[in-house]
Amino acid sequence: LLRGELDAAAVAVARARSTDPSLADAVLLEARIFVAARRVQEALRAAERAVAVDGKDPLAWLTLAQVHGVTDGPARAAEDVGRALEIDPDLAPALELRAQIHYLHARWEEA
């Protein structure tokens, strides 16, 4: 999506969420839009809301892991990926991110 399309999507999801703040899919979608738009602080707040709304959604934990990988480094992201995999041990994107985190964690400690 183009930047303007991401912004329009974020506005539409925010409208949907305003009608029902506990709408888990809308909260998660909002977080993923902000991740795609590289709006890190907004993505962090939205991902934290997604986990608060539905802590049993592995995709919410995966999204939070992606954001924490940027904001807090690989150790924090690994915790979130671990939670996603506790819920769904076969979630392919989480398994892939876990492998990337292990690689990055080694690099992070070398720096």
Secondary structure as the mmCIF struct_conf table of DSSP 4:
data_model
#
loop_
_struct_conf.conf_type_id
_struct_conf.id
_struct_conf.beg_label_comp_id
_struct_conf.beg_label_asym_id
_struct_conf.beg_label_seq_id
_struct_conf.end_label_comp_id
_struct_conf.end_label_asym_id
_struct_conf.end_label_seq_id
HELX_RH_AL_P HELX_RH_AL_P1 ARG A 3 THR A 19
TURN_TY1_P TURN_TY1_P1 PRO A 21 SER A 22
HELX_RH_AL_P HELX_RH_AL_P2 ALA A 24 ALA A 36
TURN_TY1_P TURN_TY1_P2 ALA A 37 ARG A 38
HELX_RH_AL_P HELX_RH_AL_P3 VAL A 40 VAL A 53
TURN_TY1_P TURN_TY1_P3 GLY A 55 LYS A 56
HELX_RH_AL_P HELX_RH_AL_P4 PRO A 58 THR A 71
TURN_TY1_P TURN_TY1_P4 ASP A 72 ASP A 72
HELX_RH_AL_P HELX_RH_AL_P5 PRO A 74 ILE A 87
TURN_TY1_P TURN_TY1_P5 PRO A 89 ASP A 90
HELX_RH_AL_P HELX_RH_AL_P6 ALA A 92 GLU A 110
#
